[in-house]
Amino acid sequence: MDINGKKEYKIAVIPGDGIGPEIVEEGIKVLQTAAQIENTRSQFTSFPWGADFYLEYGTVVPSGGLKYLMRFILAQQEIRGLSLGLSNIS
């Protein structure tokens, strides 16, 4: 999407899905700096659907969540989940 001549990226972020929230925070800072250099805008929306969510609710993403995420350019967040038995979930 272009806003005032600037390309805008909407990025969904799922901290704590195998990459700690503190690492994701630093990654967002890097992307924000890159956006300034490239004269673009980035809007980040965090979702609490990491490992803790799975442990509490028994699902990685709530019903309808994947449809909602399709609105975003996904920040690369790999669900590692091997210790949680999530490796077979797609």
Contacts in CASP RR format, 6 or more apart in sequence:
PFRMAT RR
TARGET T0000
AUTHOR 0000-0000-0000
METHOD contacts of the structure
MODEL  1
MDINGKKEYKIAVIPGDGIGPEIVEEGIKVLQTAAQIENTRSQFTSFPWG
ADFYLEYGTVVPSGGLKYLMRFILAQQEIRGLSLGLSNIS
1 7 0 8 1.000
1 8 0 8 1.000
1 10 0 8 1.000
2 8 0 8 1.000
3 41 0 8 1.000
6 39 0 8 1.000
6 40 0 8 1.000
6 41 0 8 1.000
7 40 0 8 1.000
7 41 0 8 1.000
8 40 0 8 1.000
8 41 0 8 1.000
8 42 0 8 1.000
8 43 0 8 1.000
9 35 0 8 1.000
9 40 0 8 1.000
9 41 0 8 1.000
9 42 0 8 1.000
9 43 0 8 1.000
9 73 0 8 1.000
10 42 0 8 1.000
10 43 0 8 1.000
10 45 0 8 1.000
10 71 0 8 1.000
10 72 0 8 1.000
10 73 0 8 1.000
11 31 0 8 1.000
11 42 0 8 1.000
11 43 0 8 1.000
11 44 0 8 1.000
11 45 0 8 1.000
11 72 0 8 1.000
11 73 0 8 1.000
11 74 0 8 1.000
11 75 0 8 1.000
12 45 0 8 1.000
12 47 0 8 1.000
12 69 0 8 1.000
12 71 0 8 1.000
12 72 0 8 1.000
12 73 0 8 1.000
12 74 0 8 1.000
12 75 0 8 1.000
13 24 0 8 1.000
13 28 0 8 1.000
13 44 0 8 1.000
13 45 0 8 1.000
13 46 0 8 1.000
13 47 0 8 1.000
13 75 0 8 1.000
13 77 0 8 1.000
14 46 0 8 1.000
14 47 0 8 1.000
14 49 0 8 1.000
14 50 0 8 1.000
14 75 0 8 1.000
14 77 0 8 1.000
15 21 0 8 1.000
15 24 0 8 1.000
15 25 0 8 1.000
15 46 0 8 1.000
15 50 0 8 1.000
15 77 0 8 1.000
16 24 0 8 1.000
16 50 0 8 1.000
16 51 0 8 1.000
16 52 0 8 1.000
17 49 0 8 1.000
17 50 0 8 1.000
17 51 0 8 1.000
17 60 0 8 1.000
17 77 0 8 1.000
17 78 0 8 1.000
17 79 0 8 1.000
17 80 0 8 1.000
17 81 0 8 1.000
18 50 0 8 1.000
18 51 0 8 1.000
18 78 0 8 1.000
18 79 0 8 1.000
18 80 0 8 1.000
18 81 0 8 1.000
19 77 0 8 1.000
19 78 0 8 1.000
19 80 0 8 1.000
24 75 0 8 1.000
24 77 0 8 1.000
28 44 0 8 1.000
28 75 0 8 1.000
31 42 0 8 1.000
31 44 0 8 1.000
31 75 0 8 1.000
32 42 0 8 1.000
35 41 0 8 1.000
35 42 0 8 1.000
44 75 0 8 1.000
45 72 0 8 1.000
47 69 0 8 1.000
49 60 0 8 1.000
49 61 0 8 1.000
49 62 0 8 1.000
50 60 0 8 1.000
50 79 0 8 1.000
51 81 0 8 1.000
51 84 0 8 1.000
51 86 0 8 1.000
53 59 0 8 1.000
53 60 0 8 1.000
54 60 0 8 1.000
54 84 0 8 1.000
54 86 0 8 1.000
55 84 0 8 1.000
60 79 0 8 1.000
60 86 0 8 1.000
60 89 0 8 1.000
61 69 0 8 1.000
79 86 0 8 1.000
79 89 0 8 1.000
80 86 0 8 1.000
80 87 0 8 1.000
81 87 0 8 1.000
END
